[in-house]
């Protein structure tokens, strides 16, 4: 037995000696040094007046990510990124044209955001997305956004708290601001017939002031990257926008965006004095009904939260008062959701909420007929919304200090 095992080892020893160096060297054959790469942090796509595609990349400057805010000798630190653009008939041609003045190989693996300019989004973004879906380098977890105006101008801004505008927009999306969707999710919505695509709307705003040490004069506001709402699509073309409040109501209809949101509602005794209600968690359920002519939907939304602020002097420890606050918050939610639903149905004719997906799951046979004209069915469908809010905590105060009921 031992002799047979030894013979087998001796037989395969030459082959093992030949394969080991190959295995050890196989991990390095396509190695690329970081110093030879132009690492893209943000990508922008615009449509030029001549009909060409302008590709803008925000490239990281590695030296700016090392050390503090100031350079040697107290000098101001160098910019953290370099924003550069090139044009072409396709995204691939624009990328090749970038190579004429970018002295490193463009690397897409760390791109945080993909920003579409407003005119590009109106023209149709399906051909543009093809490059980022087909290429192996760009990741599917890039945040997809639409910029008011040009994407190039958005990427050319910076952030006070983050190194680049791409990082700032990425973090705001990560914390749940706006209609945060990844490239993979956006592509899935684009492929379905029961839901229309939507994504965050961004713009450049003059926000905040950063005074220099020793300066007492009035400081100008800094240009900042900001998420300001939602871009609504119909197929692959931009249909319109939702502002911040409309975006939040739309997310509730989708069963998203509950945690951490604060909604002001009229107080139970004096409607002019508001109550701030912060949501802990929530859920939504869409139930479709169909009689063969007009689709109907019942949307039930349930949330739990806390009272964080009170302008009136009601005693929240009383069950009747809490019930009145819950009723007020529920009515406010229903009003906001009904308003954004009306806008989506009558103004945009775009089912960004996914009512079609709920209809497809329940009425599979009927869906085969209506799916090709679902937006028309959605625009005339009847939707009944019911919200139910529950107060779980109201903090350390039963009533405000110095209230008339003390």
C-alpha positions in Angstrom: 0.0 0.0 0.0 2.8 2.4 1.0 4.8 1.4 -2.1 1.8 2.2 -4.4 1.2 5.6 -2.8 4.9 6.5 -3.2 4.9 5.4 -6.8 1.9 7.6 -7.5 3.6 10.7 -5.9 6.8 10.1 -7.9 4.7 9.8 -11.1 2.9 13.1 -10.6 5.8 15.0 -9.1 7.1 16.5 -12.4 3.6 17.7 -13.3 3.2 19.3 -9.9 6.6 21.0 -10.2 5.5 22.4 -13.5 2.0 23.6 -12.4 2.9 25.3 -9.1 4.8 28.3 -10.7 1.9 28.8 -13.1 -0.7 28.9 -10.2 1.4 31.3 -8.2 1.9 33.6 -11.2 -1.7 33.4 -12.5 -3.0 36.1 -10.2 -0.6 38.8 -11.6 -0.9 38.4 -15.3 -3.4 41.3 -15.7 -2.1 43.4 -12.8 -2.6 47.2 -13.2 -0.8 49.6 -11.0 -2.9 52.3 -9.3 -0.5 54.9 -10.6 -1.5 54.1 -14.1 -5.3 54.4 -13.6 -7.6 57.4 -13.7 -10.2 56.4 -11.1 -13.6 57.7 -12.0 -15.8 58.8 -9.0 -18.7 60.3 -10.9 -20.0 60.0 -14.5 -22.2 62.5 -16.3 -24.0 62.2 -19.7 -25.3 65.3 -21.5 -26.8 65.9 -24.9 -25.0 68.7 -26.8 -26.9 71.2 -29.1 -25.4 69.4 -32.1 -27.0 66.1 -31.0 -23.7 64.4 -29.8 -23.1 62.8 -26.4 -20.9 64.6 -23.9 -19.3 62.3 -21.4 -18.0 63.9 -18.2 -15.9 62.1 -15.6 -14.9 63.3 -12.2 -11.5 61.7 -11.7 -10.0 61.3 -8.2 -6.7 63.0 -7.5 -5.0 60.4 -5.1 -2.7 62.9 -3.4 -5.7 65.0 -2.2 -7.1 61.9 -0.3 -4.0 61.7 1.9 -3.4 64.0 4.8 -5.4 66.9 6.2 -7.3 69.8 4.8 -4.1 71.9 4.2 -0.9 71.1 2.4 2.7 71.8 3.4 3.4 75.2 4.9 -0.2 75.8 5.7 -1.1 76.2 2.0 -4.6 75.4 0.9 -5.0 71.7 -0.2 -5.3 70.8 -3.8 -8.6 69.9 -5.3 -9.7 66.3 -4.7 -10.9 65.7 -8.2 -10.4 66.7 -11.8 -13.6 67.0 -14.0 -13.1 66.6 -17.7 -15.4 66.0 -20.7 -15.3 64.7 -24.3 -17.9 64.3 -27.0 -18.8 61.6 -29.4 -21.6 60.0 -31.3 -21.7 57.2 -28.7 -20.5 56.9 -25.1 -17.7 54.5 -26.2 -16.4 57.1 -28.8 -16.5 59.8 -26.2 -14.5 57.6 -23.8 -11.9 57.1 -26.5 -11.7 60.8 -27.1 -11.0 61.3 -23.4 -7.8 59.3 -23.9 -6.4 62.2 -26.0 -5.8 64.3 -22.9 -6.3 61.9 -19.9 -2.8 60.5 -19.4 -4.0 57.4 -17.6 -6.3 54.5 -18.3 -9.9 55.3 -17.3 -11.1 52.9 -14.6 -14.9 52.8 -14.0 -14.9 50.3 -11.1 -15.3 53.0 -8.4 -17.8 55.3 -10.1 -20.3 56.2 -7.4 -23.0 58.1 -9.4 -24.2 58.1 -13.0 -25.8 61.5 -13.6 -28.0 62.2 -16.7 -28.4 65.7 -17.9 -32.0 67.0 -18.3 -31.8 67.2 -22.1 -30.3 63.8 -22.4 -33.0 62.3 -20.2 -35.7 63.9 -22.3 -34.2 62.5 -25.5 -34.1 58.9 -24.1 -31.5 57.2 -22.0 -31.8 53.5 -23.0 -29.0 53.7 -25.6 -26.7 55.5 -23.0 -27.3 52.9 -20.3 -26.3 50.1 -22.7 -22.6 51.0 -22.4 -22.7 50.8 -18.6 -24.6 47.6 -18.6 -22.5 45.9 -21.3 -19.0 46.9 -20.0 -17.4 44.8 -17.3 -15.9 47.6 -15.3 -18.9 49.8 -14.2 -20.7 48.4 -11.2 -24.4 47.8 -11.0 -24.6 49.6 -7.6 -23.9 53.0 -9.1 -26.6 55.5 -8.1 -28.6 56.7 -11.1 -29.6 60.4 -11.0 -31.0 63.1 -13.3 -29.6 66.6 -13.0 -31.5 69.8 -13.5 -29.6 71.4 -16.3 -26.3 69.8 -17.3 -24.7 66.9 -15.6 -21.3 68.4 -16.3 -22.0 71.4 -14.1 -23.2 69.2 -11.3 -20.0 67.1 -11.3 -17.9 70.3 -11.4 -19.1 71.3 -8.0 -17.6 70.2 -4.7 -18.7 69.5 -1.2 -17.7 71.1 2.1 -17.9 67.9 4.2 -16.9 65.4 1.6 -14.0 65.3 -0.8 -16.1 65.4 -4.0 -19.7 66.1 -5.1 -20.0 62.5 -6.3 -19.2 61.2 -2.7 -21.7 63.7 -1.2 -24.5 62.6 -3.6 -23.6 59.0 -2.9 -23.8 59.4 0.8 -27.1 61.3 0.7 -28.5 58.4 -1.4 -27.2 55.9 1.0 -29.0 57.6 3.9 -32.2 57.3 1.9 -32.6 60.8 0.6 -34.6 61.2 -2.7 -35.6 58.3 -4.8 -32.3 56.4 -4.4 -31.9 53.6 -7.0 -29.0 51.7 -8.3 -28.2 51.1 -11.9 -29.4 47.5 -11.6 -32.7 48.5 -10.1 -33.3 51.3 -12.7 -32.6 48.8 -15.5 -35.1 46.3 -14.0 -37.8 49.0 -13.9 -37.0 50.0 -17.5 -37.5 46.4 -18.6 -40.8 45.9 -16.8 -44.3 47.0 -18.0 -45.9 47.2 -14.6 -43.8 50.1 -13.2 -42.1 53.1 -14.8 -38.6 54.1 -13.9 -37.8 56.9 -11.4 -34.6 58.2 -9.7 -33.3 61.0 -7.6 -33.3 64.5 -9.0 -30.1 66.5 -8.2 -29.1 70.1 -8.8 -26.4 72.7 -7.8 -27.6 75.0 -5.0 -26.0 77.9 -3.2 -26.1 76.5 0.3 -24.2 77.3 3.5 -21.3 79.6 4.2 -17.8 78.7 5.2 -16.0 81.7 6.7 -12.2 82.0 6.5 -10.3 82.4 9.7 -10.0 86.1 10.7 -12.5 87.3 8.1 -15.5 89.2 9.4 -17.1 90.2 6.2 -20.2 88.5 4.8 -19.4 85.2 3.2 -20.9 84.1 -0.1 -22.9 80.9 -0.1 -21.0 77.9 -1.5 -22.3 75.9 -4.4 -23.3 72.4 -3.2 -24.5 69.2 -4.7 -28.1 68.7 -3.5 -30.9 66.1 -3.9 -34.1 68.1 -4.6 -36.7 65.5 -5.6 -37.5 62.7 -8.1 -37.2 62.4 -11.9 -40.2 60.6 -13.3 -39.8 58.6 -16.6 -42.2 57.3 -19.1 -40.4 54.4 -20.8 -36.9 55.8 -21.1 -37.8 59.4 -21.5 -38.1 62.0 -18.8 -41.7 62.9 -18.1 -41.4 65.4 -15.2 -40.3 66.1 -11.7 -41.5 65.6 -8.1 -40.3 68.0 -5.4 -39.1 66.8 -2.0 -42.5 66.5 -0.3 -44.1 64.8 -3.3 -41.1 62.4 -3.4 -41.7 61.3 0.2 -45.4 60.7 -0.4 -44.6 58.7 -3.6 -42.2 56.5 -1.5 -45.0 55.8 1.0 -47.1 54.5 -1.9 -44.2 52.3 -2.9 -43.9 51.0 0.7 -40.5 52.8 1.2 -39.0 55.8 2.9 -40.7 55.6 6.3 -37.9 55.4 8.8 -36.7 58.8 10.1 -39.1 60.9 8.1 -40.7 63.8 10.0 -44.2 65.0 9.1 -45.7 68.1 10.6 -49.5 67.8 11.2 -52.1 70.2 12.7 -52.5 70.0 16.5 -55.6 68.3 17.8 -57.0 71.4 19.6 -55.5 74.3 17.5 -54.8 73.5 13.9 -52.5 76.5 13.6 -50.1 74.9 16.1 -48.3 72.0 14.6 -47.1 68.6 15.9 -43.9 67.0 14.6 -44.3 63.3 14.1 -41.1 61.2 13.3 -41.7 57.8 11.8 -39.9 54.7 13.1 -41.2 52.2 10.6 -44.0 51.6 8.2 -45.5 49.4 5.5 -47.9 49.7 2.6 -50.1 47.2 0.9 -51.7 47.6 -2.6 -54.8 45.5 -3.3 -56.1 45.6 -6.9 -59.6 44.9 -8.1 -60.8 44.6 -11.7 -64.2 44.3 -13.2 -63.0 44.0 -16.8 -63.2 47.7 -17.5 -61.6 50.0 -14.9 -58.9 48.9 -12.5 -59.3 49.9 -8.8 -56.7 49.8 -6.0 -57.0 50.0 -2.3 -53.7 51.2 -0.7 -53.4 50.8 3.1 -50.4 52.4 4.8 -49.5 51.8 8.5 -46.8 53.7 10.3 -45.4 53.9 13.9 -43.6 56.9 15.3 -42.9 59.4 18.0 -44.1 63.0 18.7 -40.9 65.0 18.8 -42.3 68.5 19.0 -45.5 70.2 19.9 -46.4 73.9 19.5 -49.7 73.6 21.4 -50.2 72.8 25.1 -52.3 69.6 24.8 -51.6 66.9 27.4 -50.3 64.0 25.3 -50.5 61.5 28.2 -54.3 61.4 27.7 -55.4 58.6 25.3 -58.0 60.9 23.7 -55.3 63.4 22.8 -53.0 60.8 21.4 -55.8 59.4 19.3 -56.5 62.9 17.9 -52.8 63.3 17.0 -52.8 60.0 15.3 -55.9 61.0 13.3 -54.3 64.3 12.3 -51.1 62.6 11.1 -53.1 60.0 9.2 -55.2 62.6 7.4 -52.0 64.6 6.5 -50.4 61.5 5.0 -53.5 60.7 3.0 -53.7 64.2 1.6 -50.0 64.1 0.5 -50.3 60.7 -1.1 -53.5 61.6 -3.0 -51.9 64.8 -4.4 -48.8 63.0 -5.8 -51.0 60.2 -7.1 -53.1 62.8 -9.0 -50.0 64.3 -10.5 -48.7 61.0 -11.7 -52.0 59.9 -13.2 -53.2 63.1 -14.8 -50.1 65.1 -15.6 -47.4 62.5 -16.3 -49.5 59.3 -17.1 -46.7 57.3 -15.5 -47.1 54.5 -13.0 -43.9 55.0 -11.0 -45.5 53.3 -7.9 -45.8 49.8 -9.3 -49.6 49.4 -9.3 -49.2 47.5 -12.5 -46.9 44.9 -10.8 -49.6 44.4 -8.1 -52.2 44.0 -10.8 -50.1 41.5 -12.7 -49.6 39.3 -9.6 -53.3 39.0 -8.9 -54.8 39.1 -12.5 -52.3 37.2 -14.6 -54.7 36.3 -17.4 -56.1 39.9 -17.7 -52.5 41.3 -17.5 -51.7 39.7 -20.8 -54.2 42.0 -22.4 -53.7 45.3 -20.6 -50.0 45.3 -20.1 -49.3 46.9 -23.5 -51.4 49.9 -22.6 -51.0 49.9 -18.9 -50.2 53.6 -18.5 -53.6 54.4 -20.1 -55.4 52.0 -17.7 -53.4 53.5 -14.7 -54.3 57.1 -15.7 -58.1 56.3 -15.4 -57.9 53.8 -12.5 -59.6 54.6 -9.1 -57.4 54.5 -6.1 -58.5 54.6 -2.4 -55.9 55.5 0.1 -56.1 54.8 3.9 -53.3 55.7 6.3 -53.1 54.7 9.9 -50.5 56.3 12.2 -49.7 55.1 15.7 -47.8 57.2 18.4 -45.4 55.0 20.4 -43.6 57.7 22.4 -43.8 61.5 23.1 -40.5 62.1 24.9 -39.9 63.4 28.4 -42.7 66.1 28.4 -46.4 65.4 28.9 -47.2 69.0 28.1 -44.9 72.0 27.3 -43.4 73.8 30.2 -45.4 76.9 31.2 -48.5 75.7 29.4 -51.9 77.2 30.4 -52.9 73.8 31.8 -50.2 73.6 34.4 
